[in-house]
């Protein structure tokens, strides 16, 4: 649902672009339905256990490749031994449209080469569900072998999204709000920025999306992998 006060498209940092209200309500409903199906399996949604023994407060299900801290595998050895769900072609097309929108059809850098959005071929998505108490600490998405941009889609409750720098988890950083339907892309000089979610604004989502409560975040990535490590 669009905000009463328009929120302009914004480049938070070079290569890090926020596009508010990019997904239509119908697209959000379709994504919620797809995520619900993936959450049931073949590898069900779970809270990831970290090597330190801690458990993440967000719940995660993966498509294409299964993410474990801090690597990818086709097989979810830490859950049920099943193979991750296939990454659908329609998500590739969605990722390409998202990239073209964020970068205004301009080429993006990937491993020193300028590439068009039409060449963007994500092969995995991490789908995180946040309840009202869930948070995500400052981290870098650096388990991929490709430096292609990460495409992030938000559905449900609004969150505070913290966009940092590439060298430290601490300041300087910028806090923005990601609402339902928003697109955020980080690539180029901002591909490896530290980022996190310090707060979810519980009850701010629109039930018409099909998500009664909580926040879904879908991040599409290019792993650069061919076979399971």
C-alpha positions in Angstrom: 0.0 0.0 0.0 1.5 3.3 -1.1 2.3 5.9 1.6 0.1 9.0 1.9 3.3 11.1 1.8 5.3 10.1 -1.3 8.7 8.6 -0.5 11.2 9.4 -3.3 13.7 7.0 -4.8 17.0 7.4 -3.0 20.6 6.4 -3.5 21.7 5.9 0.1 25.3 5.3 -1.0 27.0 4.7 -4.4 25.3 1.5 -5.7 22.9 1.3 -2.8 19.5 2.3 -4.0 16.1 2.4 -2.2 13.0 2.3 -4.4 9.8 2.6 -2.3 6.5 0.9 -3.3 8.0 -1.0 -6.1 6.0 -4.2 -5.7 2.3 -4.0 -6.4 -0.1 -5.4 -3.9 -0.8 -8.3 -6.2 2.9 -9.1 -6.6 3.3 -9.0 -2.8 0.4 -11.5 -2.4 2.0 -13.8 -4.9 5.3 -13.6 -3.2 3.8 -14.3 0.2 2.0 -17.4 -1.2 5.3 -18.6 -2.8 7.2 -18.1 0.5 4.6 -19.9 2.5 5.0 -22.9 0.2 8.8 -22.9 0.4 8.5 -22.6 4.2 6.9 -26.0 4.2 9.7 -27.7 2.4 11.5 -29.6 0.9 13.7 -27.8 3.5 11.4 -26.1 6.0 11.9 -22.7 7.5 14.1 -22.7 10.6 16.1 -20.5 12.9 19.8 -20.9 11.9 22.2 -22.0 14.5 25.5 -20.1 14.4 29.0 -21.7 14.9 29.1 -19.9 18.2 26.1 -21.8 19.4 23.7 -18.9 19.2 20.5 -19.1 17.3 19.3 -16.3 14.9 16.1 -14.6 15.9 14.9 -14.4 12.3 13.6 -17.5 10.6 15.1 -18.5 7.2 14.2 -20.6 4.3 16.4 -20.8 1.2 15.7 -21.3 -2.5 18.2 -22.5 -5.1 21.0 -23.0 -2.6 20.8 -23.7 1.1 22.7 -21.2 3.2 24.7 -22.3 6.3 27.0 -20.0 8.2 29.1 -19.2 6.2 28.7 -21.2 3.0 26.2 -22.5 0.5 25.2 -26.1 -0.2 22.6 -27.8 -2.4 21.8 -30.1 0.6 20.5 -28.9 3.9 22.7 -31.1 6.1 21.9 -28.9 9.2 18.1 -29.4 8.8 16.8 -32.5 7.2 19.3 -33.6 4.5 17.0 -32.6 1.7 17.9 -30.6 -1.4 16.9 -27.0 -1.5 13.9 -26.0 -3.6 14.7 -25.1 -7.2 15.2 -21.4 -8.0 12.3 -20.5 -10.4 12.8 -18.7 -13.7 10.2 -16.1 -12.7 12.4 -15.0 -9.9 15.3 -14.4 -12.3 13.0 -12.2 -14.3 11.9 -10.3 -11.2 15.5 -9.8 -10.2 16.3 -8.4 -13.6 13.4 -6.0 -13.5 14.4 -4.9 -10.0 18.0 -4.2 -11.0 16.9 -2.2 -14.1 14.6 -0.1 -12.0 17.2 0.5 -9.2 20.0 1.5 -11.6 17.7 3.2 -14.2 18.8 0.7 -16.9 22.4 1.7 -16.5 25.1 -1.0 -16.4 26.3 -2.3 -13.0 29.9 -3.4 -12.2 30.5 -7.1 -11.6 34.1 -8.3 -11.0 35.5 -5.3 -13.0 33.0 -5.6 -15.9 30.0 -3.5 -16.7 27.0 -5.7 -17.1 23.4 -5.0 -18.1 20.4 -5.9 -16.0 19.4 -8.4 -18.6 22.6 -10.4 -17.7 21.7 -10.6 -14.0 21.0 -14.2 -13.2 20.4 -14.8 -9.5 20.5 -18.4 -8.5 19.5 -18.3 -4.8 17.3 -16.4 -2.5 17.4 -16.1 1.3 13.9 -15.5 2.7 13.9 -14.2 6.2 10.8 -13.9 8.4 10.9 -11.3 11.2 8.4 -11.3 14.1 8.1 -8.2 16.1 11.1 -9.1 18.3 13.5 -10.3 15.6 16.6 -8.4 14.7 19.6 -8.9 12.4 23.0 -7.7 13.5 25.4 -5.8 11.2 26.9 -8.1 8.7 28.2 -8.4 5.1 26.8 -10.6 2.4 30.1 -12.1 1.3 29.6 -15.8 1.1 29.0 -15.6 -2.6 31.8 -15.9 -5.2 30.2 -13.3 -7.4 30.1 -9.6 -6.8 26.8 -9.1 -8.6 24.3 -6.9 -6.7 22.0 -8.2 -4.0 18.3 -7.5 -4.7 16.2 -7.1 -1.5 12.4 -7.1 -1.4 10.3 -6.3 1.7 6.7 -7.4 2.5 4.7 -6.8 5.7 5.8 -4.8 8.7 8.1 -1.8 8.2 11.6 -2.2 9.5 14.5 0.1 10.3 17.2 -0.9 7.9 20.8 0.2 8.8 23.2 0.8 5.9 26.8 1.0 7.0 30.2 1.1 5.4 32.5 -1.6 4.0 35.1 -1.6 6.7 33.4 -1.7 10.1 30.1 -2.7 11.8 30.0 0.6 13.6 29.4 4.2 12.4 29.1 5.8 10.0 25.8 4.3 9.0 22.4 5.5 7.7 19.1 4.3 9.0 16.2 4.2 6.6 12.7 2.6 6.8 11.8 -0.3 4.5 8.0 -0.7 4.1 6.0 -3.3 2.4 6.6 -3.4 -1.3 10.0 -1.6 -1.1 13.0 -2.6 -3.2 16.5 -2.1 -2.0 19.6 -3.0 -4.1 23.2 -2.9 -3.0 25.9 -3.4 -5.6 29.0 -1.8 -7.0 30.9 0.1 -4.3 28.2 -0.8 -1.8 28.1 -4.5 -2.6 29.9 -5.4 0.7 28.5 -2.8 3.0 27.7 -3.9 6.5 23.9 -3.8 7.0 21.4 -4.9 9.5 17.8 -4.6 10.9 17.8 -3.2 14.5 14.0 -2.9 14.7 10.8 -4.1 13.2 7.7 -1.8 13.6 5.2 -4.4 14.6 1.7 -4.0 13.3 2.5 -1.6 10.5 1.9 -4.0 7.6 -1.1 -4.3 5.4 -3.0 -7.7 5.9 -4.1 -7.4 2.3 -0.6 -8.6 1.3 -1.6 -12.0 2.8 0.8 -11.5 5.7 -1.2 -10.8 8.8 1.8 -10.0 11.0 5.6 -9.8 10.7 8.0 -9.0 7.9 9.2 -11.0 5.0 12.5 -10.1 3.4 13.6 -11.8 0.1 17.2 -11.3 -1.0 18.2 -12.6 -4.4 21.9 -13.2 -5.0 24.3 -14.7 -7.6 26.4 -17.3 -5.8 28.9 -17.8 -8.5 28.8 -21.5 -7.6 28.3 -24.5 -10.0 28.5 -27.5 -7.7 28.0 -27.9 -3.9 31.2 -27.0 -2.1 
